[in-house]
Amino acid sequence: MDEGTGKMAQSLEDKLKNYDSPVDMLRNAEGGPYQFPIKSEFSNWRDEQEAFRKTAVLFDQSYHMTDHYMEGPDVKRLLTDLGANSFKTFGKDKAKQIVVCNEDGYMIGNSILFGLEDEKINIVNRPNAGNWVQFHAETKGYDVVVHKDERSLDSDQPRKGYRFEVQGPNAWAILEQLNGGPITGFKFFGMGEINIAGRKVRALRHGMAGAPGLELFGPYGDYDLIRNAIIEAGKDHGMLLAGSKTYSTVAHESGWVPSELPAIYSGESMKEYREWLPANGFEANSSLGGSMVSDNVEDYYLTPFDLGYSHIVKFDHDFIGRKALEEMKDSRDHKRKMTLIWEPEDVVRVFSSLFNEGDRYKFMDMPASHYATYPYDAVMHGGRQVGISCYPVYSSNFRRWISLCLLDPEVAEAGKELYVLWGEPDGGSAKPVVERHVQTEIRATVTDCPISTEARVTYKKWAA
């Protein structure tokens, strides 16, 4: 409700007028962590996590991501005008991680971009990046038609397609068994087709576990047929079905930050976009949590360089944010993406406080302690903040709590001892998912990112 007019807010811009600041809206939003609407566990998340590294897992990605299908003669021009990537060789059966920024060079979002045909694409992930591209397609005169297939939580319509992922050391053997023979011709982040249960199934090759795997997709009517065939083939190779608890933790071992706060909530240049985004949409109802607190929403914005995407940004074309990124690319102040290993003794102390009669520390849900859409915890050293910790999880593969972190360069070295400020100030925000608690310090040791040696070595080889 707009306090000035008494009318219901129609856009994100309208909704922001009801708050003292964008931070006030985000920190007190009712929404909790990003949801994965699949079964939480099929066996138990400890075994499922370990199968990701030791044998193989089947992830069902059919429900939690938004698909932006776009088709038309201006598709490539649209992508070129918005993406920080190069699109010189992009087309059918190509895929890439698309990065989009605002005019100041700060991240709006990143997604996986699928080249379905030469003039047809699909942008898949949380809706931040796809919405930005859709906005330009619909309002800036591009000859592009957009079909948005909402994630299941935002729609009562059946999904347009299924999406499965087979990952782990045994993944390729399972996929070749399904195919009825060797799979050839798939380059890293290249697409093609394999045979499954009498169907030609399109697939994207990558390897979250540091070993070759495929992401499989097709019409939703084939969901049961393809899923059952994968499960049957996986029985010979120790494959486990992985639920939402496991899925919400594996990106962290692979070194991928699931989502950054989109840099859209401030600035006159973004006002038209905020007026286009609905008040009941994802961006207007996401939540911000953690011990990092600032009244200025721009303190939460990140650049592609902060997130380790220097290799993605290419200055071979004009795009929104290019000038700003060119000016900042050689700066030595970019944050460095690393991993933090949390001190077990301090984690145990947090859990033991559950048995206190008085104050307790912020609860750490197992295995992923994400209680906001965007978790930003302060990383401290010498009494000052030196970075951001995000998406803390327990990994059964490493038998430790870990988190991804973005650190100031002077402390971004393996073996460095820092601490995470855990919990929100003043007993917590108004978010209903946050209980009353007190803050505490958790010691943490910096290590490489990805933390998995297999993934780290393999990703470097693929990127070469």
RAUR-V28584 format. One record per residue. N is the residue number from 1. PHI is phi in degrees with one decimal (999 if undefined). OMEGA is omega in degrees with one decimal (NA if undefined). NEAR is the number of other ideal C-beta (glycine too) atoms within 8 Angstrom. Layout:
N|PHI|OMEGA|NEAR + N|PHI|OMEGA|NEAR
This chain:
1|999|176.1|7 + 2|-81.4|-175.3|11 + 3|-63.6|-178.1|6 + 4|-77.5|-175.2|5 + 5|-107.4|-176.4|4 + 6|77.7|-179.0|6 + 7|-96.5|176.3|7 + 8|-67.3|177.5|6 + 9|-64.0|-179.0|11 + 10|-100.0|-175.0|7 + 11|-134.4|173.2|13 + 12|-58.3|179.8|14 + 13|-61.2|177.0|10 + 14|-61.1|-175.8|12 + 15|-64.5|-179.1|12 + 16|-62.3|179.9|11 + 17|-65.6|-179.1|10 + 18|-85.6|-174.7|10 + 19|-126.1|178.9|9 + 20|-65.3|-178.8|3 + 21|-161.0|173.4|9 + 22|-58.1|179.3|10 + 23|-62.1|178.8|12 + 24|-58.7|178.7|9 + 25|-65.3|-174.3|12 + 26|-70.8|-176.5|14 + 27|-72.1|-178.3|13 + 28|-110.5|178.3|8 + 29|-65.4|-177.5|12 + 30|-75.2|-177.6|6 + 31|-67.3|177.3|8 + 32|-99.2|-179.5|10 + 33|-69.6|175.5|11 + 34|-62.0|-172.9|9 + 35|-97.9|175.1|7 + 36|-118.4|-171.2|9 + 37|-78.9|171.9|9 + 38|-130.9|180.0|10 + 39|-56.4|-174.3|6 + 40|-68.1|178.6|7 + 41|-145.3|172.9|10 + 42|-101.0|171.4|8 + 43|-121.8|167.6|7 + 44|-152.4|-170.4|6 + 45|-66.3|177.9|14 + 46|-65.0|178.5|7 + 47|-65.9|179.8|10 + 48|-64.7|176.1|18 + 49|-59.9|-176.7|15 + 50|-70.1|176.3|10 + 51|-63.9|177.3|15 + 52|-58.3|-179.5|17 + 53|-100.3|-170.6|12 + 54|-104.4|-178.2|8 + 55|-130.9|178.2|11 + 56|-167.3|175.8|17 + 57|-134.5|171.8|15 + 58|-111.2|174.5|15 + 59|-99.0|174.5|10 + 60|-99.5|-178.9|10 + 61|-104.0|-171.4|10 + 62|-74.7|-167.2|10 + 63|-122.6|-167.5|12 + 64|-97.6|-178.0|11 + 65|-109.0|176.8|10 + 66|-93.6|176.6|14 + 67|-106.8|173.3|12 + 68|-107.2|176.3|16 + 69|-86.5|-179.2|13 + 70|-133.6|-175.3|17 + 71|-143.7|176.5|10 + 72|151.6|-175.7|10 + 73|-66.4|-178.8|5 + 74|-99.8|-176.8|9 + 75|-58.1|-176.5|13 + 76|-67.7|176.8|10 + 77|-64.9|176.8|8 + 78|-59.4|179.8|14 + 79|-62.5|-178.4|15 + 80|-64.7|-178.6|11 + 81|-72.2|-174.2|10 + 82|-111.9|-172.0|11 + 83|-82.1|174.8|12 + 84|-77.2|177.7|14 + 85|-78.9|169.5|12 + 86|-90.9|-179.7|8 + 87|-119.1|-177.6|10 + 88|-59.6|-176.1|5 + 89|-108.7|-176.5|6 + 90|-78.0|177.5|11 + 91|-177.5|-177.9|8 + 92|-60.4|178.8|7 + 93|64.0|171.7|7 + 94|-112.9|176.0|11 + 95|-141.0|176.9|10 + 96|-161.9|173.7|9 + 97|-88.8|-178.8|10 + 98|-86.8|179.5|13 + 99|-118.9|178.5|14 + 100|-123.8|-175.0|15 + 101|-130.5|171.2|17 + 102|-85.1|-175.3|13 + 103|-63.0|-179.2|9 + 104|-88.7|176.4|9 + 105|86.3|-179.8|12 + 106|-96.9|-171.9|12 + 107|-66.4|167.5|15 + 108|-95.5|177.5|12 + 109|174.2|172.5|15 + 110|-141.0|-177.0|12 + 111|-148.3|171.7|13 + 112|-90.7|-177.9|11 + 113|-106.2|-179.1|15 + 114|-105.2|172.6|11 + 115|-88.3|-176.4|14 + 116|-76.2|173.8|8 + 117|-142.2|-179.0|7 + 118|-61.8|-179.9|6 + 119|-122.0|179.1|8 + 120|-140.0|-177.6|11 + 121|-131.7|170.3|12 + 122|-138.4|176.2|11 + 123|-105.1|-168.9|15 + 124|-126.0|173.0|13 + 125|164.7|165.5|14 + 126|-57.4|-167.2|12 + 127|-76.3|-171.9|12 + 128|-55.1|-177.6|14 + 129|-68.1|-178.9|16 + 130|-61.5|178.8|16 + 131|-63.4|178.8|14 + 132|-62.3|178.6|14 + 133|-67.6|178.7|15 + 134|-60.6|179.0|12 + 135|-55.6|-179.9|11 + 136|-70.1|179.5|12 + 137|-61.4|-173.9|12 + 138|-91.0|-173.0|7 + 139|-119.7|-172.7|8 + 140|-116.8|170.3|6 + 141|81.0|178.2|3 + 142|-83.7|175.6|10 + 143|-85.7|-176.8|5 + 144|-141.2|174.5|11 + 145|-101.7|-176.7|6 + 146|-113.5|168.8|10 + 147|-122.2|-178.6|8 + 148|-100.0|177.0|10 + 149|-98.0|-173.7|11 + 150|-64.5|171.2|8 + 151|-58.7|-170.9|11 + 152|-60.3|-179.0|9 + 153|-67.7|-177.3|8 + 154|-107.6|-176.4|7 + 155|-152.9|174.5|8 + 156|-101.1|178.9|2 + 157|-93.2|176.0|5 + 158|-64.6|179.2|4 + 159|-66.7|178.6|10 + 160|-73.8|-176.9|9 + 161|-144.8|170.1|11 + 162|-93.8|175.9|14 + 163|-150.3|179.2|12 + 164|-122.8|177.6|15 + 165|-132.8|176.5|12 + 166|-110.9|-173.5|17 + 167|-135.0|177.8|14 + 168|125.4|-177.9|16 + 169|-57.6|-178.4|9 + 170|-96.8|-174.1|11 + 171|-60.0|-174.7|16 + 172|-66.2|177.9|10 + 173|-64.4|178.1|8 + 174|-63.9|-177.8|16 + 175|-66.6|177.7|13 + 176|-70.6|174.3|10 + 177|-64.4|177.9|10 + 178|-63.2|-177.0|13 + 179|-73.3|-177.5|11 + 180|80.7|179.5|5 + 181|163.0|-177.1|5 + 182|-58.4|175.2|5 + 183|-103.3|-177.7|11 + 184|-128.2|174.0|4 + 185|86.4|179.4|6 + 186|-95.4|171.4|10 + 187|-87.0|177.8|6 + 188|-59.4|-176.0|7 + 189|61.4|170.2|9 + 190|-103.2|-177.2|12 + 191|-121.2|177.7|12 + 192|-169.6|-179.2|10 + 193|-131.0|168.6|7 + 194|-130.4|179.2|13 + 195|-96.2|173.5|10 + 196|-141.2|174.6|12 + 197|50.9|177.7|8 + 198|79.4|179.0|4 + 199|-113.6|168.2|10 + 200|-85.4|-174.3|6 + 201|-114.7|178.3|12 + 202|-77.7|-173.4|10 + 203|-149.6|174.3|13 + 204|-117.0|179.7|13 + 205|-93.1|166.1|14 + 206|-155.7|-175.9|8 + 207|-160.2|-178.9|14 + 208|-59.4|-177.0|12 + 209|-90.3|-178.2|16 + 210|84.2|176.7|13 + 211|-131.2|-177.8|12 + 212|-59.0|175.9|7 + 213|-149.4|-179.8|16 + 214|-129.6|168.6|14 + 215|-102.7|-171.7|11 + 216|-108.8|-179.6|16 + 217|-148.1|-178.4|11 + 218|-176.7|-176.5|10 + 219|-65.3|-174.6|7 + 220|-61.2|178.4|10 + 221|-61.5|178.9|4 + 222|-95.2|-174.6|10 + 223|-51.8|-175.6|9 + 224|-65.2|-178.5|6 + 225|-59.8|-176.6|9 + 226|-71.6|-179.4|16 + 227|-61.1|-178.5|12 + 228|-63.9|179.2|9 + 229|-65.0|178.5|11 + 230|-63.6|-179.7|16 + 231|-61.0|-178.5|11 + 232|-64.9|179.8|7 + 233|-67.0|-177.1|12 + 234|-71.2|-178.6|14 + 235|-61.7|-178.1|7 + 236|-79.9|-171.3|6 + 237|-128.7|176.7|12 + 238|71.5|-179.2|9 + 239|-72.0|173.8|18 + 240|-116.2|168.9|14 + 241|-74.0|-177.7|11 + 242|-111.1|-178.8|13 + 243|-90.7|-174.9|13 + 244|-65.6|179.7|10 + 245|-64.2|178.1|12 + 246|-72.6|-177.7|15 + 247|-59.0|-177.0|11 + 248|-76.0|-178.3|12 + 249|-118.9|-168.9|15 + 250|-76.6|179.3|14 + 251|-60.6|-175.3|11 + 252|-72.6|174.5|15 + 253|-68.6|-178.9|16 + 254|-86.6|174.8|12 + 255|85.5|-178.3|16 + 256|-104.4|174.9|6 + 257|-77.1|-173.2|11 + 258|-57.3|178.8|7 + 259|-166.8|174.9|11 + 260|-105.6|176.8|10 + 261|-60.9|-177.1|12 + 262|-67.5|-175.8|10 + 263|-84.3|-174.6|15 + 264|-126.6|-167.5|13 + 265|-87.2|-179.0|10 + 266|-143.6|174.2|8 + 267|93.2|-179.9|8 + 268|-65.2|-177.5|4 + 269|-66.6|-179.4|6 + 270|-99.7|-175.0|12 + 271|-62.0|-179.5|9 + 272|-59.8|178.5|7 + 273|-67.5|178.4|10 + 274|-63.3|177.8|13 + 275|-73.7|178.0|10 + 276|-80.4|-179.1|8 + 277|-70.5|-176.9|14 + 278|-75.7|178.8|8 + 279|-69.5|178.2|11 + 280|-100.6|-177.1|5 + 281|-87.2|-175.1|11 + 282|-60.7|-175.4|11 + 283|-66.2|-178.5|12 + 284|-82.1|-175.1|12 + 285|-128.1|174.8|10 + 286|-71.7|-177.6|11 + 287|-120.0|178.4|14 + 288|-117.1|-177.6|14 + 289|-139.8|175.9|14 + 290|115.3|-173.6|12 + 291|-85.2|175.9|13 + 292|-77.5|-175.2|11 + 293|-128.4|174.9|6 + 294|-143.2|175.9|8 + 295|-76.7|-176.8|4 + 296|-101.5|-176.6|7 + 297|-61.5|-178.1|13 + 298|-69.2|174.8|8 + 299|-68.2|179.6|6 + 300|-95.4|-178.7|12 + 301|-74.2|-178.3|10 + 302|-130.0|177.1|12 + 303|-100.2|173.6|13 + 304|-58.0|-179.8|14 + 305|-68.7|176.9|14 + 306|-60.9|-173.8|10 + 307|-92.7|177.0|13 + 308|81.9|-177.5|9 + 309|-102.5|179.7|12 + 310|-57.1|-178.3|8 + 311|-72.1|-178.5|5 + 312|-87.9|-175.8|10 + 313|-70.9|-179.5|13 + 314|-128.1|-177.4|8 + 315|-98.1|179.3|7 + 316|-98.2|180.0|5 + 317|-159.1|175.5|9 + 318|-86.1|178.2|5 + 319|-152.2|179.8|10 + 320|-63.4|-179.5|9 + 321|98.9|-174.8|14 + 322|-59.9|-176.2|11 + 323|-58.1|-179.1|6 + 324|-63.9|-179.3|11 + 325|-68.1|177.2|16 + 326|-62.8|-178.7|8 + 327|-70.6|-175.7|7 + 328|-100.8|-169.7|11 + 329|-63.4|-176.9|9 + 330|-94.1|179.7|4 + 331|-66.1|176.3|7 + 332|-90.3|-175.0|5 + 333|-94.9|179.5|5 + 334|-59.8|175.1|10 + 335|-69.4|178.6|13 + 336|-113.6|179.4|10 + 337|-80.3|-179.9|12 + 338|-136.1|175.0|14 + 339|-119.8|173.9|15 + 340|-108.4|172.0|16 + 341|-102.8|-174.5|12 + 342|-79.3|-178.4|15 + 343|-67.3|-176.4|10 + 344|-56.4|-177.7|8 + 345|-60.7|179.9|7 + 346|-72.7|176.8|12 + 347|-64.8|177.7|12 + 348|-60.5|178.9|8 + 349|-62.5|177.4|10 + 350|-63.5|-179.9|13 + 351|-67.5|-178.6|8 + 352|-66.6|179.8|8 + 353|-67.7|175.6|10 + 354|-61.6|-177.6|7 + 355|-98.1|175.9|4 + 356|-75.0|174.5|8 + 357|-81.4|-179.6|2 + 358|-103.0|-176.5|4 + 359|-63.0|175.3|7 + 360|-136.3|178.0|10 + 361|-91.0|-179.4|13 + 362|-60.0|-179.0|13 + 363|-60.9|176.4|9 + 364|-110.6|-178.9|10 + 365|-70.4|-178.7|8 + 366|-104.5|-1.4|7 + 367|-94.9|-178.6|13 + 368|-120.6|-178.4|13 + 369|-99.5|176.9|9 + 370|-104.4|-179.0|11 + 371|-106.6|174.9|12 + 372|-139.5|178.0|14 + 373|-60.7|179.2|12 + 374|-124.0|179.8|14 + 375|-87.7|-179.6|12 + 376|-126.0|175.7|14 + 377|-103.5|-179.2|15 + 378|-77.5|172.0|13 + 379|-99.2|-170.3|17 + 380|-118.9|173.7|13 + 381|-157.9|179.6|10 + 382|62.4|177.1|5 + 383|81.4|178.6|4 + 384|-134.2|179.8|6 + 385|-75.7|-179.4|7 + 386|-122.8|179.6|12 + 387|170.8|-178.3|14 + 388|-126.4|171.5|11 + 389|-102.7|-178.8|15 + 390|-140.4|174.7|14 + 391|56.9|177.1|12 + 392|-70.3|-179.5|15 + 393|-142.2|169.6|13 + 394|-96.9|178.4|10 + 395|-110.9|175.8|15 + 396|-70.7|178.1|11 + 397|-71.1|-179.2|10 + 398|-109.2|179.8|9 + 399|54.2|-179.7|5 + 400|-148.4|164.1|9 + 401|-79.4|178.9|12 + 402|-134.6|171.4|16 + 403|-148.7|170.1|16 + 404|-78.1|-178.6|15 + 405|-146.2|176.4|14 + 406|-120.7|-168.3|14 + 407|-113.6|169.9|14 + 408|-62.1|-173.9|10 + 409|-54.3|-174.2|10 + 410|-70.8|178.5|5 + 411|-115.0|-175.3|12 + 412|-86.4|178.5|12 + 413|-137.9|-178.9|6 + 414|-58.1|179.5|7 + 415|96.7|-179.5|7 + 416|-68.3|-179.9|10 + 417|-97.3|179.2|8 + 418|-128.4|170.5|16 + 419|-145.5|178.4|11 + 420|-97.7|173.2|17 + 421|-83.3|-171.6|13 + 422|-102.8|179.8|12 + 423|105.0|-177.3|12 + 424|-92.7|-179.3|14 + 425|-70.9|175.8|7 + 426|56.7|175.2|4 + 427|82.0|177.5|7 + 428|116.3|-179.8|11 + 429|-89.4|178.7|8 + 430|-84.9|178.3|5 + 431|-59.2|-178.3|15 + 432|-65.7|179.5|6 + 433|-83.3|-176.7|7 + 434|-108.6|176.4|11 + 435|-81.1|176.0|7 + 436|-68.3|-175.8|4 + 437|-161.6|174.1|14 + 438|-120.0|179.4|8 + 439|-76.7|174.2|12 + 440|-149.1|179.0|11 + 441|-102.6|177.1|10 + 442|-120.1|178.4|12 + 443|-65.4|-178.3|11 + 444|-149.7|-180.0|15 + 445|-111.5|-179.6|11 + 446|-74.8|172.3|16 + 447|-141.3|-173.0|11 + 448|-68.3|175.6|8 + 449|-134.9|1.1|11 + 450|-67.3|179.0|12 + 451|-70.2|178.3|14 + 452|-73.1|178.0|13 + 453|-60.7|-179.3|5 + 454|-60.0|-179.9|10 + 455|-66.2|-177.5|15 + 456|-62.5|-179.1|14 + 457|-67.8|-176.8|9 + 458|-67.2|-179.3|11 + 459|-61.9|177.8|11 + 460|-63.7|179.4|8 + 461|-66.3|-179.4|7 + 462|-66.8|-176.8|8 + 463|-76.3|-175.8|6 + 464|-67.6|NA|4
